[in-house]
Amino acid sequence: MSTKKSTDRMKMEMRQGSTCLLNVIGQYFLVEILELLPDSIRVSFPGRDYPVPGMIVHLDFHDMDGFDSFETEVLEGPSKSGPGLVVSRPSESRRTQHRDSCRVPTDLTVQVKDQVHVRRYDAALLNLSAGGALIETDAPFDFSTSLELTLSLPGEPLLRMLGQVVHVSDESTRPECRTFGIRFVALSPELRQSISRYAWHRLRELYPSSP
């Protein structure tokens, strides 16, 4: 998101009395903005002993189309100098669109690589839709990395797709891995149809109709 758009959204969303989700290492709390200062923001918080100063947290403002996430740092923990906690005032946000297609869980493997490097990585394909995927891998990708994905779906030809990392999480079933949210880029109608056929087939497997 451009700096101007990010600033405009921050002015619109960050107002005294507005509410948002505070993301603290993967845990979400509904908070209210209590006070806006030039360099900091005081928000309500139900806890008493964390988060501590220096921790990085996110303020997430949701709407019908997606959400804006503002990365910020805790300056004062709760119960130090007033209600709630104080975080630094962020300068920009990251926009994430909500998915507009059905996403199904899978037990498949996909090969992924950074577009600018040769090495390929195997990744567990946790879920898939015609709009994107969630994968788990030890690859050292970063937010906004452009990827090439190669995937074989049952009954479909080999699929090769382009995608972009739109979400990164350290939460994983394996300690050496991370999970990555991938948004597909410029997906052809043929690829979209292949994924959609697989998704509907997978849904029938997961939720068979009663006899």
C-alpha positions as a printed NumPy array, in Angstrom:
array([[  0.   ,   0.   ,   0.   ],
       [  1.304,   3.471,  -0.863],
       [  2.325,   5.789,   1.947],
       [ -0.474,   8.246,   1.113],
       [ -3.182,   5.541,   1.119],
       [ -1.775,   4.104,   4.34 ],
       [ -1.806,   7.532,   6.006],
       [ -5.356,   8.205,   4.825],
       [ -6.575,   4.894,   6.227],
       [ -4.796,   5.504,   9.523],
       [ -6.515,   8.889,   9.893],
       [ -9.877,   7.318,   9.085],
       [ -9.553,   4.266,  11.349],
       [ -7.474,   5.451,  14.292],
       [ -9.846,   7.681,  16.206],
       [-10.555,   7.934,  19.907],
       [-13.355,   5.506,  20.703],
       [-12.829,   3.269,  17.654],
       [-12.224,  -0.45 ,  18.159],
       [ -9.849,  -2.917,  16.536],
       [ -8.17 ,  -6.263,  17.139],
       [ -4.807,  -6.21 ,  18.925],
       [ -2.621,  -9.079,  17.683],
       [ -0.121, -10.146,  20.373],
       [  2.04 , -13.065,  19.131],
       [ -0.924, -14.701,  17.426],
       [ -3.508, -13.971,  20.132],
       [ -6.259, -11.462,  19.363],
       [ -7.939,  -9.031,  21.768],
       [-10.751,  -6.606,  21.008],
       [ -9.505,  -3.206,  22.191],
       [-10.656,   0.407,  22.132],
       [ -8.511,   3.418,  21.331],
       [ -8.568,   5.514,  24.505],
       [ -6.158,   8.326,  23.637],
       [ -4.245,   9.552,  20.601],
       [ -0.979,  11.428,  21.092],
       [  1.451,  12.689,  18.424],
       [  3.83 ,   9.74 ,  18.883],
       [  1.78 ,   7.139,  20.746],
       [ -1.641,   5.549,  21.217],
       [ -3.255,   4.284,  24.412],
       [ -5.597,   1.333,  23.971],
       [ -7.656,  -0.711,  26.403],
       [ -6.344,  -4.162,  27.299],
       [ -7.732,  -6.911,  29.568],
       [ -4.363,  -8.291,  30.719],
       [ -2.16 ,  -7.109,  33.583],
       [  1.337,  -8.54 ,  33.104],
       [  1.87 ,  -8.521,  29.327],
       [  2.65 ,  -7.446,  26.666],
       [  5.866,  -5.894,  27.908],
       [  7.677,  -2.825,  26.494],
       [  9.593,  -3.617,  23.337],
       [  7.182,  -6.267,  22.051],
       [  5.926,  -5.868,  18.48 ],
       [  2.131,  -6.026,  18.169],
       [ -0.381,  -5.266,  15.414],
       [ -3.563,  -3.207,  15.359],
       [ -5.96 ,  -4.828,  12.861],
       [ -8.964,  -2.876,  11.534],
       [-11.447,  -5.128,   9.688],
       [-14.124,  -4.226,   7.149],
       [-16.266,  -6.143,   4.637],
       [-13.47 ,  -6.454,   2.047],
       [-10.436,  -7.175,   4.23 ],
       [ -8.382,  -5.594,   6.983],
       [ -5.596,  -3.063,   7.568],
       [ -2.795,  -4.178,   9.874],
       [ -0.624,  -1.543,  11.58 ],
       [  2.637,  -2.812,  13.073],
       [  3.619,  -1.021,  16.272],
       [  5.743,  -1.401,  19.416],
       [  4.611,  -1.551,  23.032],
       [  5.961,   1.478,  24.937],
       [  4.198,   0.916,  28.273],
       [  2.643,  -2.305,  29.485],
       [ -0.771,  -2.417,  31.179],
       [ -1.222,  -0.947,  34.686],
       [  1.934,   1.184,  34.457],
       [  0.608,   4.708,  34.088],
       [ -3.105,   4.394,  33.467],
       [ -5.671,   2.042,  31.93 ],
       [ -4.689,  -0.221,  29.047],
       [ -1.302,  -0.046,  27.356],
       [  0.615,   2.47 ,  25.239],
       [  1.992,   1.643,  21.788],
       [  3.993,   3.711,  19.332],
       [  2.017,   5.472,  16.629],
       [  2.526,   3.534,  13.346],
       [  3.423,   5.224,  10.083],
       [  1.945,   2.793,   7.554],
       [ -0.289,  -0.253,   7.206],
       [ -0.514,  -3.524,   5.303],
       [ -3.784,  -4.283,   3.498],
       [ -5.097,  -7.862,   3.27 ],
       [ -8.149,  -8.731,   1.166],
       [-10.637, -11.324,   2.339],
       [-10.871, -14.436,   0.172],
       [-13.67 , -14.553,  -2.401],
       [-13.456, -18.271,  -3.27 ],
       [-13.975, -21.535,  -1.418],
       [-10.852, -22.787,   0.356],
       [-10.519, -26.479,   1.285],
       [ -8.017, -28.334,   3.483],
       [ -5.623, -30.713,   1.713],
       [ -2.928, -33.247,   2.525],
       [ -0.942, -32.558,  -0.649],
       [  2.597, -31.321,  -1.247],
       [  3.513, -28.38 ,  -3.469],
       [  6.909, -27.295,  -4.765],
       [  7.69 , -23.611,  -4.302],
       [ 10.555, -21.319,  -5.236],
       [ 11.365, -17.648,  -5.093],
       [ 11.104, -16.226,  -8.615],
       [ 14.638, -14.834,  -8.413],
       [ 16.321, -18.017,  -7.097],
       [ 16.778, -21.533,  -8.445],
       [ 16.296, -23.645,  -5.316],
       [ 12.942, -25.358,  -4.915],
       [ 11.364, -26.285,  -1.582],
       [  8.761, -28.892,  -0.746],
       [  5.857, -27.4  ,   1.179],
       [  2.836, -28.933,   2.855],
       [ -0.289, -27.562,   1.17 ],
       [ -2.566, -26.913,   4.157],
       [ -5.455, -25.493,   2.163],
       [ -6.211, -24.333,  -1.364],
       [ -8.673, -22.224,  -3.318],
       [ -8.794, -20.588,  -6.73 ],
       [ -7.623, -17.387,  -5.022],
       [ -4.68 , -18.655,  -3.009],
       [ -3.245, -21.203,  -0.614],
       [ -1.792, -21.737,   2.832],
       [  1.508, -23.637,   2.907],
       [  3.949, -24.822,   5.561],
       [  7.659, -24.947,   4.731],
       [ 11.166, -24.2  ,   5.998],
       [ 11.818, -21.913,   3.017],
       [ 13.172, -18.454,   4.008],
       [ 10.455, -16.428,   2.278],
       [  9.443, -12.93 ,   3.396],
       [  6.237, -10.939,   3.18 ],
       [  5.486,  -9.915,  -0.461],
       [  7.934, -12.491,  -1.926],
       [  6.921, -13.519,  -5.452],
       [  6.762, -17.297,  -5.82 ],
       [  6.422, -20.008,  -8.436],
       [  4.317, -22.99 ,  -7.335],
       [  4.139, -26.423,  -8.956],
       [  1.265, -28.66 ,  -7.903],
       [ -0.232, -31.966,  -8.987],
       [ -3.944, -32.346,  -8.233],
       [ -5.741, -35.691,  -8.574],
       [ -7.231, -36.01 , -12.047],
       [ -5.741, -32.705, -13.238],
       [ -2.663, -31.817, -15.338],
       [  0.428, -30.479, -13.575],
       [ -0.269, -26.919, -12.437],
       [  2.304, -24.118, -12.465],
       [  1.215, -20.866, -10.848],
       [  2.561, -17.522,  -9.731],
       [  1.784, -16.223,  -6.264],
       [  2.727, -13.627,  -3.692],
       [  3.225, -14.038,   0.049],
       [  0.543, -11.991,   1.833],
       [  0.857, -13.478,   5.317],
       [  3.681, -15.037,   7.362],
       [  3.275, -16.821,  10.7  ],
       [  5.751, -18.552,  12.991],
       [  2.985, -20.853,  14.174],
       [  3.634, -24.272,  12.63 ],
       [  3.302, -27.967,  13.391],
       [  7.07 , -28.304,  12.897],
       [  9.512, -26.062,  14.771],
       [ 11.767, -25.497,  11.751],
       [  8.889, -24.323,   9.541],
       [  6.614, -21.332,   9.138],
       [  3.223, -20.965,   7.472],
       [  2.716, -18.663,   4.5  ],
       [ -0.498, -17.284,   3.064],
       [ -0.191, -17.137,  -0.728],
       [ -2.34 , -15.074,  -3.097],
       [ -2.302, -16.316,  -6.684],
       [ -1.366, -13.765,  -9.345],
       [ -2.776, -13.667, -12.906],
       [ -4.319, -17.143, -12.647],
       [ -5.502, -18.341, -16.062],
       [ -9.109, -19.534, -16.538],
       [ -7.809, -23.082, -17.113],
       [ -5.877, -23.131, -13.834],
       [ -8.798, -21.605, -11.951],
       [-11.155, -24.271, -13.342],
       [ -8.742, -27.076, -12.356],
       [ -8.499, -25.807,  -8.784],
       [-12.252, -25.233,  -8.548],
       [-12.969, -28.794,  -9.761],
       [-10.576, -30.173,  -7.14 ],
       [-12.094, -27.972,  -4.414],
       [-15.632, -29.205,  -5.094],
       [-14.415, -32.823,  -5.265],
       [-12.598, -32.338,  -1.953],
       [-15.704, -30.851,  -0.34 ],
       [-17.738, -33.903,  -1.373],
       [-15.056, -36.107,   0.215],
       [-15.05 , -34.145,   3.458],
       [-18.804, -33.668,   3.723],
       [-20.517, -36.597,   1.944],
       [-24.262, -36.373,   1.592],
       [-26.357, -38.661,   3.742],
       [-27.682, -41.824,   2.034]])
